[in-house]
Structure formats: structure tokens, C-alpha cells
């Protein structure tokens, strides 16, 4: 239970930074509890709502939101989220877990590549 509490705290910190706490929370829920991938992702989405609201409040207070850009991104994000939720529920939890793992692998590789590129300059 302590590992899940710490996972929630850490994923909240990185959510507030705009990185996305699901990269921490979903693996923690699937590895350290008996939850399947669908349930872990559902909990992550519910967890996201209050953490995003708090982070948005802080970023808005510091004038760090460009509303002209944010509104169209949000509208298309809603469409994408609807399609993604439908797709996630249409495939098996095992396949969904593999896709999520592949996604994390490529995102990690991209971040490492960006780090090396930044060090070259």
C-alpha cells in the first residue's frame, strides 16, 4: 500500500509539471496491485481530473496558459480521447498493456535522444 501512496504522490508531482502522471501511476497500479490494464487506466483518468484542475489553477495564476492555442487543442483532445477510450475498451487488456509498454519505450528513447542532442550544442 505504501508503494501505491508514494506512486500517487510522485505521479502528482510530475502531473503538476505537465509531464503526465499516468506514466508512473498506470505501471504502479498494474505491478503492485491486482488490477488489470483497463482498470488501471480508468483509475488514472479519474485521478487526472483533480490533479489537472489544481495544476491548471496554478499555471493560470502564473499566466502560463495560452488560451488561443489551448482551446482548439482541448477540443480536438476531447475527440481523440473519445476515440482512444473506445479503442482501449475494444482490445484485450493484454494487448492494451503491450501497446502502453511500447509507447513508454519509445517515449523514453525519444527523451534520451533529446538529452544527447541537447548536450551536443
Buried (B, 14 or more C-beta within 10 A) or exposed (E): EEEEEEBBEBBBEBBBEEEBBBBBBBBBBBEEBEBBBBBBBBBBEEBBEEBBEEBBEEEEEEEEEEEEEEEEEEEEEEEEEEEEEEEBEEBEBEEBBEBBEEEBEEEEEEEEEEEEEEEEE
